[in-house]
Amino acid sequence: MHRNFAKVAVGNRAVAWLGANFWSRRGGPLMWQSYDPAVVREELRVLADHGLNMTRSFFYWPHFMPEPDRIDEGCAARYGDFLEAHSEAGLTTIPTLLVGHMSGENWDPVWRRGRDLYGDVWMVARQAWFAEQMARRFSDHPAVTGWLISNEMPIYGERERSVRETVTSWASLLVQALRAGGASQPISIGDGAWGIEVTGNDNGFSVRDLGALVDFLGPHVYRMENDMVRQHYGAAFVCELTGFLGKPVVLEEFGVSSDFASDENAAHYYRQVLHNTLLAGATGWIGWNNTDFDLIHQDPYRHHPFELHFGLTTTDGRPKPQLQEMARFAKVLADIDVLGCEREPADAALIVPSYLEGAFPFTEAEDRSYLFTMLRQAYIAAKEADLPVGLTRERDGIAEGCRLYLLPSTKQLTAPSWALLERLASEGAVVYASYCHGTHGSQRGPWYANLNTMFGVEHQLRYGMVDPIEDAQVELTFHRPFGPIAEGATLTFPVAGTEHSRAYLPVKPRGAEVVAVDQRGRPALLRRQVGSGSIVLCTYALEHFAAATPRVNPEPTYRLYDALAELAGVRRPVTVDDPRVAAGTLRHSDGRRFVFLVSQADQPLSVKPVPAAGHLTELGGKTPVRSVEIAPYDVRLLELRAE
């Protein structure tokens, strides 16, 4: 299946944005009243010297629009000089209109007086007027490379009940206003891509609906986790979920406060996020933010002091390790000529049930948040197995033609989709499903169509009851070889979850062969041959257990995925026999193939990556590379050459 790697186009030219969200250290959000042209130019020079090519900038709304029908000419003139400073530095910028919300505080123009931002016709008209006026003033400037409607509008407009149709209509009118003002550059909303299609939370900002209006989608990712590998892949998984519309995905905000992470660990985080999101389909990156601040008496920093230290530079302009990582990444993008690259197609599909989007009546919100965490854990296991996987959304039609379909810890899928998967198996695919009957007590049980027939079993469930797991761990012992897993091998998994989900599916085989049993001798992994393919059932919610367990990765689900990939004949360009190092590839239009080895280990590693065909070399080299040294949490870039 095709995997999204769309690029933003400015005019007729594709671009790969690499930059920083920008507030000058002289003023932060109040910079337009304390604007210092020399300081701004110095700040931009430092960014440009480290390979960045753009910024995201902000019209602080209370200052730019002090009255409902007036633009502050002083602010506008300073912004004009700001654009000139970008041109001098060889940079471009994305102006952001409605700000609004910033760093832990909301600010209104004094004339708003509580009016509904989305549903009040007069209020929407004032916003549209502002958008059109800003476009008329600045859209022709060569430093303007795109436009954003807002900064995290779901937070700024949190007082309103954000009805999806109203929010989409508001966004449509603001986009039209920019275009009416002459804006020809790419436009997006600036909402963070926090809609139900990504997070499972319905905040009114539908990625699906808004995606039809815009030229790119811009996730904002600041996650707090209890597992380092989940933290390092969090932004990548969000980019994968956001890319389903085929629009360019720009990681519009990400970063780390130096109050929350040491310099060394902040650099690790930047390195991991940048490379993992590139491999996940992102083609733009804008860090938060360009500088630290020394504004301890100014809101929002007075009451959110950790916001003082998200910068790529210190308050005196010195580069922090995060900026050095951005510079290193800029070189990677140049070395591979990223605008000429594509992601390779995937033979394996991770199915996103339509229940994530809340498409059906009388379902629970908890089912949606559950799907996000469980799918992310399955995505991590696939990474650890060097398994190129594409996300396919049930709502849009499960992609056909894949060799392997993964339904991890699944409670809900529509009846037609179960039938489709059985047909795909009969045509040669391997379909894998692990059982979970949910994390809550509402309609607790498998929402499967023909569970017994499809999997070749006879389930032994009792209505309204769970079959609790008695042990702290589940041990799967294999009664027969399963791909590279030998007969007699045992894999041990953590058990976690709620009183509802900490359960197994009791079955008797009725046509399926038992591949593995648990420590009590019960069937745990079964395989039913159907047509020229097979259907594999795991009676334990392995991915859910892992998702609910702190500091668990890597955990042995990757070994199952590795075995499934081998059984299905999935093409994996490069594999590494260490789950702490993931191999990913990009293909250039000129035929070159680039291999990224990403380490999740906190210690140096020596690994021997194995190509399915050809041999590995250093970038641009010819001598085969068989052993690779990788520093902690580091990334190595190689080239895969044909024999």
C-alpha positions in Angstrom: 0.0 0.0 0.0 1.1 3.6 -0.7 2.3 5.6 2.3 1.9 9.4 2.4 5.0 11.5 1.7 3.4 14.6 0.2 5.4 17.8 0.0 4.2 21.4 0.5 4.2 23.4 -2.7 4.8 27.2 -2.7 4.0 28.4 -6.1 5.2 25.7 -8.4 8.1 24.6 -6.2 8.1 21.9 -3.5 9.6 22.9 -0.2 10.7 21.1 2.9 10.2 23.5 5.8 12.8 23.3 8.7 12.5 26.1 11.1 11.4 27.5 14.5 8.3 29.1 15.9 9.5 32.6 16.5 9.2 35.2 19.3 12.0 37.6 19.9 13.7 37.4 23.3 12.8 41.1 23.5 9.2 40.8 24.5 8.0 37.3 23.6 4.3 37.7 22.6 4.6 41.4 23.3 7.5 41.8 20.9 5.6 44.0 18.5 5.5 46.8 21.1 9.2 46.3 22.1 10.5 45.5 18.7 14.3 45.7 18.3 15.3 45.3 14.6 18.9 44.5 15.4 18.1 41.8 18.0 15.6 40.2 15.6 18.2 40.1 12.8 20.7 38.5 15.1 18.2 35.9 16.2 17.4 35.1 12.6 21.0 34.9 11.6 21.7 32.2 14.2 18.8 30.1 12.9 20.0 30.5 9.3 23.6 29.7 10.2 22.3 26.3 11.6 20.6 25.3 8.4 17.0 26.4 9.2 15.1 27.9 6.3 12.0 29.4 7.8 10.1 30.5 10.9 6.5 30.5 12.0 5.5 34.0 13.2 2.5 35.4 15.1 0.2 38.4 14.9 -0.5 39.0 18.6 -4.2 39.8 18.0 -4.9 42.3 20.9 -2.0 44.5 19.6 -2.5 44.1 15.8 -6.3 44.7 16.0 -7.0 47.0 18.9 -10.5 47.9 17.5 -12.9 45.8 15.5 -12.3 47.8 12.3 -8.7 49.1 12.8 -5.2 47.6 12.3 -2.4 49.0 14.4 -0.2 50.6 11.9 2.9 50.5 14.1 2.6 46.7 14.6 2.0 46.3 10.9 5.1 48.4 10.0 7.3 46.4 12.4 6.0 43.2 10.9 7.0 44.5 7.5 10.5 45.1 8.8 10.4 41.6 10.2 9.7 40.2 6.7 12.6 42.3 5.4 14.9 40.8 8.0 13.9 37.3 6.9 14.8 38.1 3.3 18.1 39.5 4.4 18.8 36.2 6.3 17.6 34.0 3.4 14.6 32.8 5.4 10.9 32.7 4.9 8.0 32.8 7.5 4.5 31.6 8.0 2.3 34.3 9.6 -0.2 33.1 12.1 -3.4 35.2 12.4 -5.5 34.7 15.5 -3.2 34.7 18.6 -5.1 34.2 20.8 -3.6 31.5 22.8 0.1 31.4 23.7 2.1 29.3 26.1 -0.4 28.8 28.9 -2.7 31.9 28.6 -5.4 33.2 26.4 -5.7 36.9 25.4 -8.7 38.5 23.8 -8.9 41.8 22.0 -10.7 44.2 24.4 -13.6 44.5 22.0 -14.5 40.8 21.9 -16.5 41.0 25.1 -17.2 37.3 25.3 -18.6 36.8 21.8 -18.5 33.3 20.3 -15.5 33.0 18.1 -17.1 30.4 15.8 -20.9 31.0 15.8 -21.3 34.8 16.2 -21.7 36.2 12.7 -20.3 39.6 13.6 -17.4 38.1 15.4 -16.6 35.7 12.5 -16.8 38.7 10.1 -14.2 40.6 12.2 -11.8 37.7 12.1 -12.3 37.4 8.3 -11.7 41.1 7.9 -8.5 40.8 9.8 -7.4 37.8 7.7 -8.1 39.7 4.5 -6.3 42.8 5.7 -3.2 40.9 6.7 -3.1 39.1 3.3 -3.5 42.4 1.4 -0.6 43.9 3.3 1.8 41.0 3.3 0.9 38.2 0.8 3.1 39.6 -2.0 6.2 39.7 0.2 8.7 37.0 -0.9 9.4 36.1 2.7 5.9 34.9 3.2 5.8 31.1 2.5 2.4 30.1 4.0 -0.4 31.1 6.3 -2.0 29.8 9.5 -5.4 30.8 10.7 -4.7 30.4 14.4 -2.5 29.1 17.1 -4.1 26.1 18.9 -7.7 27.5 18.4 -9.2 24.5 20.3 -7.6 25.9 23.5 -8.3 29.6 22.7 -11.9 28.9 21.9 -12.4 26.4 24.7 -15.3 28.4 26.3 -17.4 27.8 23.2 -19.1 24.4 22.5 -17.1 23.5 19.4 -19.7 22.0 17.1 -18.0 20.4 14.2 -20.2 22.0 11.5 -19.8 25.4 13.0 -16.0 25.1 13.4 -15.6 23.9 9.8 -17.7 26.8 8.5 -15.7 29.3 10.5 -12.5 27.8 9.1 -13.9 27.9 5.5 -14.7 31.6 5.8 -11.3 32.4 7.2 -9.5 30.5 4.4 -11.7 32.3 1.8 -10.8 35.7 3.4 -7.1 35.0 3.1 -7.6 34.1 -0.5 -9.7 37.2 -1.1 -6.9 39.3 0.3 -4.5 37.8 -2.3 -2.8 35.0 -0.3 -1.6 32.4 -2.8 0.7 30.5 -0.4 -0.3 27.3 1.3 -2.8 27.7 4.1 -3.6 25.6 7.2 -5.6 26.1 10.4 -3.0 25.9 13.2 -5.3 23.8 15.4 -2.7 21.2 16.2 -4.5 18.3 14.3 -6.1 17.3 17.6 -9.3 16.2 16.0 -11.2 12.9 16.7 -9.5 11.2 13.7 -6.1 11.4 15.4 -6.8 11.6 19.2 -10.2 10.0 19.5 -11.4 13.2 21.3 -14.1 15.2 19.5 -13.1 18.8 20.0 -15.0 20.1 17.0 -11.9 20.4 14.8 -12.2 17.5 12.5 -9.0 16.6 10.6 -11.1 15.0 7.9 -13.4 18.1 7.4 -10.7 20.8 7.8 -8.3 18.8 5.6 -10.6 19.4 2.7 -10.0 23.2 3.1 -6.3 23.4 3.6 -3.0 22.7 1.8 -1.2 21.0 4.6 -1.9 19.5 8.1 0.1 20.6 11.1 0.3 18.4 14.2 1.4 19.9 17.5 2.9 17.2 19.7 3.9 17.6 23.4 3.3 14.2 25.1 4.0 13.1 28.6 4.8 9.3 28.6 5.9 6.5 30.9 8.0 4.7 28.3 11.0 6.1 26.5 10.3 4.3 23.2 6.7 5.5 23.2 8.0 9.0 23.8 10.4 8.8 20.9 7.8 7.4 18.5 4.8 9.5 19.7 5.1 12.3 17.2 5.8 9.8 14.4 2.6 7.9 15.1 0.6 11.1 15.2 2.1 12.0 11.8 1.1 8.6 10.5 -2.5 9.1 11.8 -2.7 12.6 10.3 -1.5 11.6 6.8 -4.6 9.6 5.8 -5.9 12.4 3.5 -2.8 12.5 1.3 -2.0 16.1 2.3 1.5 17.2 3.4 2.1 16.7 7.1 4.2 19.4 8.8 5.2 18.9 12.4 4.1 22.4 13.2 5.1 22.3 16.9 7.3 20.1 19.0 9.9 20.7 21.5 11.1 20.5 25.1 11.7 22.9 27.9 15.2 22.7 29.4 13.4 22.7 32.8 11.9 19.3 31.9 15.0 17.7 30.3 18.8 18.0 30.5 20.7 19.3 27.5 21.8 15.8 26.5 18.3 14.3 26.8 16.7 17.3 25.0 19.1 16.6 22.1 18.2 13.0 22.1 14.5 13.9 21.9 15.0 16.3 19.0 17.0 13.8 17.1 14.5 11.0 17.6 11.5 13.2 16.7 13.1 14.6 13.6 14.2 11.3 12.1 11.2 9.2 13.2 8.7 11.7 11.8 10.6 11.9 8.5 10.3 8.2 8.2 6.6 8.5 9.2 5.8 10.8 6.3 6.4 14.3 7.7 8.0 16.7 5.2 8.2 19.8 7.4 9.4 20.5 11.0 9.0 23.7 13.1 10.5 23.5 16.6 9.1 25.3 19.6 10.7 27.8 19.8 13.6 29.9 18.6 14.9 31.3 21.9 14.7 31.2 25.7 13.4 34.3 27.5 14.3 36.3 30.5 10.8 37.7 31.1 10.0 36.4 34.6 7.6 39.3 35.4 5.7 39.0 32.1 2.7 36.7 31.5 2.5 33.9 30.6 6.0 33.3 31.8 5.4 34.6 35.2 2.9 31.8 36.0 4.3 29.2 33.5 8.0 29.6 34.2 9.0 26.4 32.3 7.8 28.2 29.1 10.9 30.5 29.5 13.2 27.7 28.3 11.8 26.0 25.2 14.3 27.8 23.0 16.8 26.6 20.5 19.1 29.3 21.8 19.8 30.8 25.2 18.7 34.3 26.2 22.1 35.6 25.0 21.7 33.9 21.6 24.0 30.9 22.2 22.9 27.7 20.4 21.6 24.9 22.6 22.1 21.2 21.7 18.6 21.1 20.2 19.7 23.6 17.6 22.8 21.5 16.9 20.4 18.6 16.2 18.4 20.7 13.8 21.6 21.6 12.0 22.5 18.0 11.8 19.1 17.1 10.4 19.3 19.9 7.9 22.4 18.2 6.5 20.6 14.9 6.4 17.8 16.4 4.4 20.3 17.9 2.0 22.4 14.7 1.7 19.4 12.6 0.7 17.7 15.4 -1.4 14.5 14.9 0.6 12.3 16.6 -2.0 13.3 13.8 -4.4 12.5 11.0 -2.0 9.4 8.9 -1.4 8.5 6.3 1.3 8.6 2.8 0.0 5.2 1.0 -0.3 4.2 -1.3 2.6 3.1 -4.9 2.4 1.7 -4.8 5.9 -1.3 -2.9 7.0 -2.2 -1.7 10.5 -6.0 -1.4 10.6 -7.5 1.7 12.2 -11.1 0.8 13.2 -13.7 3.4 12.3 -14.7 3.5 15.9 -11.7 5.8 16.5 -13.7 8.5 14.8 -16.9 7.8 16.8 -18.8 7.0 13.6 -21.5 4.9 15.3 -24.3 5.4 17.8 -24.2 4.1 21.4 -20.4 3.5 21.6 -18.2 4.8 24.4 -15.7 7.6 24.3 -13.3 5.4 26.2 -13.2 3.0 23.2 -11.7 5.8 21.1 -8.9 6.8 23.5 -8.2 3.1 23.9 -7.7 2.7 20.2 -5.1 5.4 20.1 -2.9 3.9 22.8 -3.2 0.4 21.5 -2.6 1.2 17.9 0.5 3.2 18.9 1.9 0.3 20.8 1.3 -2.0 17.8 3.1 0.6 15.6 6.1 0.4 18.0 6.2 -3.4 17.8 6.2 -3.2 14.0 9.1 -0.7 14.2 11.0 -3.1 16.5 10.4 -5.9 13.9 11.7 -3.7 11.0 8.3 -4.2 9.5 7.3 -1.4 7.1 3.6 -0.8 8.0 1.0 1.5 6.6 -2.1 2.6 8.4 -5.3 1.8 6.7 -8.6 3.3 7.9 -11.6 1.1 8.0 -13.9 4.1 7.4 -12.1 4.8 4.0 -12.1 1.1 3.1 -9.4 -1.3 4.2 -6.6 -1.3 1.6 -6.5 -4.5 -0.4 -3.4 -6.1 -1.9 -1.4 -6.3 1.3 0.3 -9.5 2.5 -0.2 -8.9 6.2 -3.1 -7.3 8.1 -2.7 -6.5 11.8 -5.7 -6.1 14.1 -4.1 -5.7 17.5 -6.1 -6.1 20.7 -9.3 -5.4 18.8 -12.7 -5.2 20.4 -14.7 -3.5 17.6 -14.7 -3.8 13.8 -17.8 -3.6 11.5 -19.3 -6.8 10.3 -18.5 -6.2 6.6 -14.8 -5.6 7.4 -14.5 -9.0 9.1 -16.0 -10.6 6.0 -13.5 -8.6 3.8 -10.5 -9.7 5.9 -11.6 -13.4 5.6 -11.8 -12.9 1.8 -8.3 -11.3 1.8 -6.9 -14.2 3.7 -8.5 -16.7 1.3 -6.7 -14.8 -1.5 -3.3 -15.3 0.1 -2.9 -12.7 2.9 -2.1 -13.4 6.6 -4.7 -11.8 8.9 -3.7 -11.4 12.6 -6.1 -10.4 15.4 -5.5 -10.4 19.1 -8.5 -10.4 21.4 -9.7 -7.7 23.8 -13.2 -7.2 24.9 -12.7 -3.6 26.1 -11.5 -1.6 29.1 -15.0 -0.8 30.5 -18.2 -2.7 31.3 -20.5 -1.4 28.6 -21.3 -4.2 26.0 -18.2 -6.0 27.2 -17.2 -8.6 24.7 -16.0 -9.2 21.2 -17.8 -7.2 18.5 -16.8 -9.7 15.9 -18.8 -11.2 13.0 -18.7 -15.0 13.1 -15.9 -15.3 15.6 -16.0 -19.1 15.7 -16.2 -19.6 12.0 -13.6 -17.0 11.0 -10.9 -18.2 13.5 -11.8 -22.0 13.5 -12.6 -22.1 17.2 -15.5 -22.5 19.6 -15.4 -19.7 22.2 -16.3 -20.5 25.8 -17.4 -17.0 26.9 -20.1 -16.6 29.6 -22.5 -13.7 29.2 -21.6 -10.6 31.3 -18.5 -12.2 32.7 -14.8 -11.9 32.2 -12.3 -14.7 32.2 -9.6 -13.1 34.3 -5.9 -13.7 33.9 -4.6 -15.2 37.1 -0.9 -14.5 36.6 1.2 -11.3 36.5 2.7 -12.5 33.2 1.5 -14.5 30.2 3.9 -17.2 28.9 3.3 -18.4 25.3 5.0 -21.7 24.6 5.1 -22.7 21.0 4.0 -26.3 20.1 5.1 -25.9 16.5 7.5 -23.6 14.6 6.1 -20.2 13.8 8.2 -18.3 11.3 11.6 -17.9 13.0 10.2 -18.8 16.4 11.2 -22.4 17.1 9.1 -25.2 18.6 9.5 -25.2 22.3 10.3 -21.5 22.5 8.6 -19.4 25.2 7.7 -15.7 25.0 6.8 -13.9 28.2 4.4 -10.8 28.2 3.4 -8.4 31.0 -0.3 -8.4 32.0 -1.9 -5.0 32.7 -5.2 -3.2 32.2 -8.5 -2.8 33.9 -10.7 -5.3 35.6 -12.5 -5.6 32.3 -9.5 -5.9 29.9 -7.2 -8.0 32.0 -8.8 -11.1 30.5 -8.3 -13.8 27.9 -10.5 -15.5 25.4 -11.2 -19.1 26.2 -11.5 -21.2 23.1 -11.5 -24.8 21.8 -9.9 -25.4 18.4 -12.4 -26.3 15.7 -10.4 -26.4 12.6 -7.6 -24.1 13.6 -4.3 -25.5 14.7 -2.9 -24.5 18.1 0.4 -22.8 17.6 1.1 -21.8 21.2 -0.4 -22.4 24.6 -0.2 -20.3 27.8 1.4 -21.5 31.0 -1.9 -23.2 32.0 -2.0 -25.2 28.8 -4.8 -23.1 27.2 -4.8 -22.2 23.5 -3.1 -18.8 23.2 -2.1 -18.6 19.5 -4.1 -20.4 16.8 -3.8 -20.5 13.0 -6.6 -21.3 10.6 -5.7 -22.0 7.0 -8.2 -20.4 4.6 -7.7 -20.6 0.8 -4.1 -19.7 0.0 -3.7 -17.6 3.2 -4.3 -17.9 6.9 -6.0 -16.2 9.9 -4.1 -16.0 13.2 -5.8 -15.5 16.5 -4.1 -14.5 19.8 -6.4 -15.0 22.8 -4.6 -12.4 24.8 -4.6 -8.6 24.3 -0.8 -8.4 24.1 -0.6 -5.0 22.6 -3.0 -3.5 25.1 -1.1 -5.1 28.0 2.1 -3.5 26.8 0.4 -0.1 26.2 -0.8 -0.1 29.8 2.7 -1.0 31.2 5.3 1.6 32.0 8.9 1.2 30.7 8.0 -1.9 28.8 9.6 -1.5 25.4 11.0 -3.4 23.7 8.6 -6.2 24.6 8.2 -9.6 22.8 5.2 -8.7 20.6 7.8 -7.7 18.0 8.8 -11.3 17.8 5.2 -12.3 16.8 5.2 -9.5 14.2 8.5 -10.7 12.9 7.1 -14.2 12.6 3.9 -12.9 10.9 6.0 -10.9 8.4 8.0 -14.0 7.5 4.9 -16.2 7.1 3.2 -13.5 5.0 6.3 -12.9 2.8 6.4 -9.2 3.7 9.2 -7.3 2.0 11.5 -5.8 4.6 14.5 -4.1 2.9 16.7 -4.2 5.9 16.4 -6.0 9.3 18.4 -5.7 12.5 18.5 -8.6 15.0 18.1 -6.2 17.9 14.7 -4.6 18.7 16.4 -1.6 20.1 17.5 -0.5 16.6 14.8 0.1 13.9 15.6 0.1 10.2 13.6 2.4 7.9 14.1 3.3 4.3 13.4 6.1 1.8 13.8 5.8 -2.0 15.0 8.6 -4.2 13.6 9.1 -7.7 17.1 8.5 -9.1 17.0 4.9 -7.7 19.1 5.5 -4.5 17.8 3.9 -1.3 18.6 5.4 2.0 18.6 3.4 5.2 18.1 4.9 8.7 19.1 2.9 11.7 17.5 4.5 14.8 18.6 3.3 18.2 16.4 3.3 21.3 19.2 2.1 23.5 20.7 4.2 26.3 24.1 2.7 25.6 26.4 2.3 22.6 25.5 -0.7 20.3 27.2 -2.6 17.6 24.7 -4.2 15.2 24.8 -6.1 11.9 22.0 -4.9 9.7 21.0 -7.5 7.1 19.6 -6.3 3.7 17.1 -8.5 1.9 19.1 -7.9 -1.3 22.2 -5.9 -2.2 24.6 -4.5 0.3 24.9 -1.5 2.6 27.5 1.3 2.3 28.2 4.6 3.9 26.4 7.4 2.1 28.0 7.8 -1.3 30.5 5.0 -0.6 31.1 1.6 -2.3 32.7 -0.5 0.4 30.1 -2.9 2.0 29.2 -2.1 5.6 28.5 -5.2 7.7 28.8 -3.8 11.2 27.5 -0.5 12.5 28.4 1.3 15.7 25.5 3.5 17.1 25.8 5.9 20.0 23.0 6.1 22.6 19.7 7.1 21.0 21.5 8.0 17.8 20.7 7.6 14.1 23.0 6.2 11.4 22.4 6.9 7.7 23.5 4.3 5.2 22.9 3.6 1.5 21.4 0.3 0.2 23.0 -0.6 -3.1 22.1 -3.4 -5.5 24.7 -6.1 -6.0 
